[in-house]
Amino acid sequence: MSSTNATEPALIEFSEVIKTYGKGTSEFQALKGVNFVIHEGEFVAIMGPSGSGKSTVMNTLGCLDTPTAGHYLFQGVHVESLNRDQRALLRRNYLGFVFQGFNLLARTTAIENVELPLLYRGMKRHERQTAARKALQLVGLEEWENHSPGELSGGQQQRVAIARALVTNPKVLLADEPTGNLDTARSQEIMELLSRLNRDLNITILMVTHEAEMAAYANRLIHFVDGLVEQDAYQEPKS
């Protein structure tokens, strides 16, 4: 991925995005006028110290929060102008989420966990299972579909979580510290998986991480400090 992407239509654009929490003496500005453009197929690592604004950016990207001022465009649509239901539809139809804590349902099987987003869409059982098996195959867990999370390793649980995020065929995968609960070997496996999904499926990945070794797998690094973008640079991703 190179800066030649600047000539392509933007998938995501932040323009002078400001986010303020609280009022009066308790007012805190988490984002102070953030600007960046993301193009389809990019793998972006978002880094920064605690309080830098990276989590606020991810919540805004995921339609879990809205800017106080400025513009957030997704495929040209002004997300900041959407109501709650419209943002929920955007989140459901275009975004996939992967969390540090896996967030799997303990008493259900891997395939049932992956099916869950499709259940909310009202999809028929046979169609759900077919799509879930395909997603599990993408992450190399097709033989583990009937195992519960308690019967899986941490790395396998995160693979199930990634399959669940992929099952709706999202445009963007938002990964919040996806290796935070894993050891080094499992972390590398997950990052290699994300890299392959980005490369083979052309899925756009935006990942928050505090680990430089994990950020090295991305082809772009955006570094936040004090609510602003301090650095935005392309890099040769680790293979």
C-alpha positions in Angstrom: 0.0 0.0 0.0 1.4 3.4 -0.9 0.5 7.0 -0.8 -0.9 6.7 -4.4 -4.1 5.8 -2.7 -4.7 9.5 -2.2 -6.1 9.6 -5.8 -8.8 7.0 -4.9 -12.2 7.7 -3.4 -12.0 7.6 0.4 -13.7 4.8 2.3 -13.4 6.8 5.6 -12.6 10.4 6.2 -12.2 12.4 9.4 -12.3 16.1 8.9 -11.5 18.4 11.9 -13.2 15.9 14.3 -13.5 17.2 17.8 -14.9 15.2 20.7 -15.6 16.9 24.1 -16.8 15.2 27.2 -18.3 16.9 30.2 -19.1 20.6 30.7 -17.7 23.5 32.6 -14.7 22.8 34.8 -15.0 19.1 34.1 -14.9 19.6 30.3 -12.3 17.4 28.6 -11.4 17.5 24.9 -10.5 14.0 23.8 -10.1 14.8 20.1 -8.9 18.3 19.1 -9.4 18.5 15.4 -8.4 15.1 13.9 -7.9 14.7 10.2 -7.2 11.5 8.2 -8.4 9.5 5.2 -8.6 5.7 5.0 -8.9 3.9 1.6 -10.3 0.5 1.0 -7.9 -2.4 1.6 -5.6 -0.6 4.0 -4.4 -2.2 7.2 -3.9 0.7 9.7 -2.4 0.4 13.2 -3.6 3.1 15.6 -1.2 3.8 18.5 -0.7 6.3 21.3 -0.3 6.5 25.1 -3.3 6.3 27.4 -5.5 9.4 27.0 -4.2 10.2 23.5 -7.6 9.8 21.9 -7.1 6.5 20.1 -10.0 4.8 21.9 -12.3 7.8 21.2 -11.4 7.5 17.5 -12.2 3.8 17.5 -15.6 4.4 19.2 -16.4 7.1 16.7 -15.3 4.9 13.7 -17.5 2.1 15.1 -20.5 4.4 15.4 -20.6 3.9 19.2 -20.0 7.6 19.7 -20.4 10.8 17.6 -18.2 13.9 17.1 -18.9 17.1 19.0 -17.8 18.9 15.9 -16.3 18.1 12.5 -17.2 15.5 10.0 -17.0 11.7 9.8 -17.7 10.4 6.3 -18.2 6.7 5.5 -18.3 6.1 1.7 -19.3 9.7 1.4 -22.1 9.6 4.0 -21.9 12.1 6.8 -22.1 9.7 9.8 -22.3 12.6 12.3 -25.7 13.5 10.7 -27.2 10.1 11.1 -29.6 9.2 13.9 -29.0 6.4 16.3 -31.0 3.8 14.3 -29.2 4.8 11.1 -25.8 4.5 12.8 -26.8 1.0 14.1 -27.6 -0.1 10.6 -24.3 1.2 9.3 -22.5 -0.7 12.2 -24.5 -3.9 11.5 -24.0 -3.9 7.7 -20.6 -2.5 7.2 -18.5 -3.0 10.3 -17.0 -6.0 12.1 -15.6 -5.8 15.6 -12.8 -7.8 17.4 -12.1 -7.1 21.0 -9.2 -7.9 23.4 -11.5 -10.0 25.6 -13.0 -12.1 22.8 -16.6 -11.5 24.1 -17.7 -15.0 23.2 -20.8 -16.6 24.8 -19.5 -19.3 27.2 -22.3 -21.8 26.9 -22.5 -21.9 23.1 -20.4 -23.6 20.5 -18.0 -21.9 18.2 -20.4 -22.1 15.3 -23.2 -20.7 17.4 -21.1 -17.8 18.4 -20.2 -17.0 14.8 -23.9 -17.3 13.8 -25.0 -14.7 16.3 -24.8 -11.5 14.1 -26.8 -13.4 11.4 -29.4 -14.4 14.0 -30.0 -10.7 14.7 -30.5 -10.2 10.9 -33.3 -12.8 10.9 -31.4 -15.2 8.6 -32.7 -18.7 8.4 -30.8 -21.4 10.4 -29.4 -23.3 7.4 -28.1 -20.1 5.8 -26.6 -19.0 9.1 -24.8 -22.2 9.6 -23.4 -22.2 6.0 -22.1 -18.7 6.4 -20.7 -19.5 9.9 -18.8 -22.6 8.6 -17.3 -20.6 5.8 -16.1 -17.9 8.3 -14.6 -20.6 10.6 -12.9 -22.1 7.6 -11.3 -18.6 6.8 -9.7 -18.6 10.2 -8.7 -22.3 10.2 -11.2 -23.6 12.8 -13.6 -25.6 10.7 -12.9 -28.7 12.7 -13.7 -26.9 16.0 -17.2 -25.7 15.3 -18.9 -27.8 18.0 -16.4 -26.8 20.8 -17.3 -24.3 23.4 -15.0 -21.4 24.3 -13.9 -23.2 27.4 -12.5 -26.0 25.2 -10.5 -23.7 23.1 -7.1 -21.9 23.6 -7.0 -18.1 23.8 -5.7 -18.0 20.3 -8.5 -20.2 19.0 -11.1 -18.1 20.9 -9.8 -15.0 19.2 -10.1 -16.8 15.8 -13.7 -17.5 16.6 -14.2 -13.9 17.5 -12.6 -12.9 14.1 -14.9 -15.3 12.3 -17.9 -13.8 14.0 -16.7 -10.4 12.8 -16.2 -11.7 9.3 -19.5 -13.6 8.9 -21.5 -10.5 7.8 -18.9 -9.6 5.1 -18.1 -6.2 6.6 -16.3 -3.5 4.7 -14.2 -2.7 7.7 -12.8 -4.8 10.6 -12.2 -2.7 13.8 -9.8 -4.6 16.1 -9.3 -3.2 19.6 -6.1 -4.7 21.1 -6.8 -8.0 19.4 -3.6 -9.6 20.9 -3.8 -8.0 24.3 -4.8 -11.3 26.1 -2.5 -13.6 24.2 1.1 -14.7 24.5 3.7 -13.8 21.9 3.3 -16.9 19.8 -0.5 -16.7 19.7 -0.3 -13.0 19.1 1.9 -13.5 16.0 -0.6 -16.2 14.7 -3.5 -13.7 15.0 -1.5 -10.9 13.3 -0.5 -13.3 10.5 -4.2 -14.2 10.1 -5.3 -10.6 10.0 -2.6 -9.8 7.5 -3.8 -12.7 5.3 -7.4 -11.6 5.5 -6.4 -8.1 4.6 -4.4 -9.3 1.6 -6.6 -12.0 0.3 -10.1 -10.5 1.0 -9.0 -6.9 0.6 -10.9 -6.1 3.9 -9.9 -2.8 5.5 -8.5 -3.3 9.0 -8.2 -0.6 11.6 -6.4 -1.9 14.7 -5.7 -0.2 18.0 -2.6 -1.6 19.7 0.1 -0.5 22.2 2.6 -3.1 20.9 5.0 -2.0 18.2 5.6 -5.6 17.2 1.9 -6.0 16.3 1.7 -2.6 14.6 4.6 -3.7 12.3 2.1 -6.0 10.5 0.1 -3.0 9.3 1.0 -1.1 6.2 0.2 2.2 7.8 0.7 3.7 11.3 -1.3 6.5 12.8 0.1 7.7 16.1 -2.0 9.9 18.5 -0.8 12.2 21.2 -3.0 14.6 23.2 -6.0 14.2 21.0 -4.2 14.9 17.7 -2.5 12.9 15.0 1.2 13.2 15.7 2.4 10.8 12.9 0.7 9.2 9.9 3.0 7.2 7.8 3.0 4.2 5.4 5.4 1.4 6.2 6.5 -1.9 4.7 4.4 -4.5 6.6 6.0 -7.5 8.4 5.3 -10.7 6.5 
